[in-house]
Amino acid sequence: MKNECKISSGRSMAEMLGVLAIIGVLSVGGIAGYSKAMMQFRINRTMSQVSYIASTLRTLFGTKDDYAPLGTDTNITLLEKSKVLPDEMVNIAADGTKSLKSPFGKAVAVMRGDLLEEGDNAAFMIYYYYIPREACISIASRDWGSASSSGFVAIGINEDIESMQQVYQGCTKIAGYGKAIACGAAAGTTNTTSDPLTLVEAAEACMHPSSNAIAWKFY
């Protein structure tokens, strides 16, 4: 009886390396696609949150004289009780301390502001901190208020609180390297149309890789 040897041929080392290379390329592409999708999701969510907060605050204080109750520090208790905040924005630490966080997991602040002159408390400001450059450019170049009825006064890129307090209704756009202000339409002034930042202006203002601050002022 004749013994027969069955020889099974396996994949060569070159073939295995080729397969691993293909898997690596697909993995990198998948990660890049996921990262891009998550960035866009966070950008959209940030803009949605700001629009929601602005709308609910304007409705809440619509019959009041000013926004003084908001104070100069974020009054989370007032904002929560008034249903001003989307639920996902409230972060509770282990010790029970509450803070506001953005879709990027960073700090958010809401406070009173001035509309026509110092101390009138007729506006409010929303601050989002530590925004990545890509997101900052996209958000900053959006037209936040083409009509005076939107209540939009201005958006400031990397402007501190003191500077934003001095941005009044009917302001003039200032665009520069590292900082910028874009103004909205203002009823009763010569500034009747919004003047959003261009992509180039936004790119110059959003100069930090991951630590840009964006402030909105509404009345």
C-alpha positions as CSV (number, residue, x, y, z in Angstrom):
1,M,0.0,0.0,0.0
2,K,1.3,3.3,-1.0
3,N,1.6,6.1,1.5
4,E,0.3,9.4,0.2
5,C,1.5,12.6,1.6
6,K,-0.8,15.5,1.4
7,I,1.0,18.8,1.4
8,S,-1.1,21.9,2.3
9,S,0.4,25.1,1.2
10,G,0.0,28.1,3.5
11,R,0.3,31.8,2.8
12,S,3.8,33.1,2.4
13,M,5.2,35.8,4.6
14,A,4.9,38.3,1.8
15,E,1.2,37.7,1.5
16,M,0.7,37.9,5.3
17,L,2.5,41.2,5.4
18,G,0.4,42.5,2.5
19,V,-2.8,41.5,4.3
20,L,-1.6,43.3,7.5
21,A,-0.7,46.4,5.5
22,I,-4.2,46.5,4.0
23,I,-5.8,46.1,7.4
24,G,-3.6,48.9,8.8
25,V,-4.6,51.3,6.0
26,L,-8.3,50.5,6.5
27,S,-7.9,51.0,10.2
28,V,-6.2,54.4,9.8
29,G,-8.9,55.5,7.3
30,G,-11.6,54.4,9.7
31,I,-10.2,56.2,12.6
32,A,-9.7,59.4,10.6
33,G,-13.3,59.2,9.3
34,Y,-14.6,58.7,12.8
35,S,-12.5,61.6,14.2
36,K,-13.8,63.9,11.5
37,A,-17.4,62.8,12.1
38,M,-17.1,63.3,15.8
39,M,-15.6,66.8,15.3
40,Q,-18.5,67.8,13.1
41,F,-21.0,66.4,15.6
42,R,-19.4,68.5,18.4
43,I,-19.4,71.6,16.2
44,N,-23.1,71.1,15.4
45,R,-24.0,70.3,19.0
46,T,-22.1,73.4,20.2
47,M,-24.0,75.7,17.8
48,S,-27.3,74.0,18.8
49,Q,-26.6,74.5,22.5
50,V,-25.8,78.2,22.1
51,S,-28.9,78.8,20.0
52,Y,-31.0,77.0,22.6
53,I,-29.6,78.9,25.5
54,A,-30.0,82.2,23.8
55,S,-33.6,81.5,22.8
56,T,-34.7,80.3,26.2
57,L,-32.9,83.1,28.1
58,R,-34.5,85.7,25.8
59,T,-37.9,84.1,26.4
60,L,-37.4,83.8,30.2
61,F,-36.3,87.5,30.6
62,G,-38.6,88.9,27.9
63,T,-40.8,90.6,30.4
64,K,-38.0,91.8,32.7
65,D,-36.0,95.0,32.6
66,D,-32.6,93.4,32.4
67,Y,-30.5,90.2,32.9
68,A,-29.0,91.3,36.2
69,P,-30.1,88.1,38.0
70,L,-27.7,86.1,35.9
71,G,-24.8,87.8,37.7
72,T,-21.2,87.9,36.7
73,D,-20.6,84.2,37.5
74,T,-22.5,81.3,36.1
75,N,-25.6,80.8,38.2
76,I,-26.1,77.1,37.5
77,T,-29.0,76.8,40.0
78,L,-30.9,79.6,38.3
79,L,-30.2,78.2,34.9
80,E,-31.3,74.7,35.8
81,K,-34.5,75.8,37.6
82,S,-35.4,77.9,34.6
83,K,-34.8,75.0,32.1
84,V,-32.3,77.1,30.2
85,L,-29.7,74.4,29.8
86,P,-29.7,71.2,27.8
87,D,-29.3,68.4,30.3
88,E,-26.0,67.1,28.9
89,M,-24.3,70.4,29.7
90,V,-24.4,70.0,33.5
91,N,-21.4,68.2,34.9
92,I,-21.6,66.9,38.5
93,A,-18.2,66.3,40.2
94,A,-17.6,63.6,42.9
95,D,-18.1,66.2,45.6
96,G,-21.4,67.3,44.2
97,T,-20.0,70.5,42.7
98,K,-21.7,71.5,39.4
99,S,-20.2,73.0,36.3
100,L,-21.1,73.5,32.7
101,K,-19.3,71.6,30.0
102,S,-19.3,71.9,26.2
103,P,-19.5,69.0,23.7
104,F,-15.7,69.2,23.7
105,G,-15.8,68.4,27.5
106,K,-14.5,71.9,28.4
107,A,-15.9,74.8,30.4
108,V,-18.9,77.0,29.6
109,A,-20.0,80.2,31.2
110,V,-23.2,82.2,31.1
111,M,-23.4,85.7,32.6
112,R,-25.1,89.1,32.3
113,G,-23.7,91.7,29.9
114,D,-24.2,95.3,28.8
115,L,-26.1,96.3,25.6
116,L,-25.9,100.0,25.0
117,E,-23.7,101.3,27.8
118,E,-21.7,100.1,30.8
119,G,-23.8,98.8,33.6
120,D,-27.2,98.6,31.8
121,N,-27.3,94.7,32.2
122,A,-29.5,94.6,29.1
123,A,-27.6,91.7,27.5
124,F,-26.1,88.3,28.3
125,M,-22.9,86.5,27.3
126,I,-22.2,82.8,26.6
127,Y,-18.6,81.7,26.7
128,Y,-17.2,78.4,25.4
129,Y,-13.6,77.7,26.3
130,Y,-10.8,75.5,24.9
131,I,-12.3,75.1,21.5
132,P,-10.1,73.3,18.9
133,R,-9.0,75.4,15.9
134,E,-11.0,73.5,13.3
135,A,-14.2,73.9,15.3
136,C,-13.4,77.5,16.2
137,I,-13.1,78.5,12.5
138,S,-16.3,76.7,11.6
139,I,-18.3,78.3,14.4
140,A,-16.8,81.8,14.1
141,S,-17.5,82.1,10.4
142,R,-21.2,81.3,10.8
143,D,-23.8,84.1,10.4
144,W,-25.3,84.2,13.8
145,G,-27.9,86.8,13.2
146,S,-29.0,88.4,9.9
147,A,-32.0,90.0,11.5
148,S,-32.2,92.3,14.4
149,S,-35.0,90.1,15.8
150,S,-32.5,87.4,16.6
151,G,-31.1,89.4,19.5
152,F,-27.6,88.7,18.4
153,V,-25.2,91.5,19.2
154,A,-21.7,90.0,18.5
155,I,-19.4,87.0,18.6
156,G,-15.9,87.4,19.9
157,I,-13.0,85.1,19.3
158,N,-10.4,85.0,22.0
159,E,-11.7,88.1,23.6
160,D,-11.7,88.3,27.4
161,I,-14.8,89.2,29.4
162,E,-13.9,92.8,29.9
163,S,-13.5,93.3,26.2
164,M,-16.8,91.7,25.4
165,Q,-18.5,93.8,28.0
166,Q,-17.5,96.8,26.0
167,V,-18.9,95.5,22.7
168,Y,-22.2,97.2,22.4
169,Q,-25.2,96.9,20.0
170,G,-24.3,98.4,16.6
171,C,-20.6,97.6,17.0
172,T,-18.1,97.4,14.1
173,K,-16.4,94.2,13.1
174,I,-12.8,93.9,14.1
175,A,-10.8,91.0,12.6
176,G,-7.2,90.3,13.3
177,Y,-4.5,87.8,14.1
178,G,-5.5,86.0,17.4
179,K,-8.7,88.0,18.1
180,A,-11.8,89.0,16.3
181,I,-15.3,90.4,16.8
182,A,-18.2,90.1,14.3
183,C,-21.4,92.1,14.8
184,G,-25.0,91.4,14.2
185,A,-27.8,93.5,12.8
186,A,-29.0,96.1,15.2
187,A,-32.4,97.8,15.1
188,G,-32.3,101.5,15.2
189,T,-28.7,101.8,14.2
190,T,-26.7,102.2,10.9
191,N,-25.7,98.5,11.4
192,T,-28.8,96.9,9.9
193,T,-27.1,93.7,8.5
194,S,-24.9,91.2,10.2
195,D,-21.2,91.1,9.2
196,P,-19.9,87.6,9.9
197,L,-16.2,86.7,9.8
198,T,-15.0,85.2,6.6
199,L,-13.2,81.9,6.7
200,V,-9.8,83.7,6.3
201,E,-10.6,86.1,9.2
202,A,-11.8,83.2,11.4
203,A,-8.7,81.2,10.6
204,E,-6.5,84.2,11.7
205,A,-8.4,84.7,14.9
206,C,-8.7,81.0,15.8
207,M,-4.9,80.7,16.1
208,H,-4.6,78.2,19.0
209,P,-4.6,74.5,18.2
210,S,-6.9,73.5,21.1
211,S,-7.5,76.5,23.4
212,N,-9.6,79.1,21.6
213,A,-12.4,80.9,23.5
214,I,-15.6,81.9,21.8
215,A,-18.1,84.4,23.3
216,W,-21.5,85.4,22.2
217,K,-23.5,88.4,23.3
218,F,-27.3,88.6,22.9
219,Y,-30.0,90.9,24.3
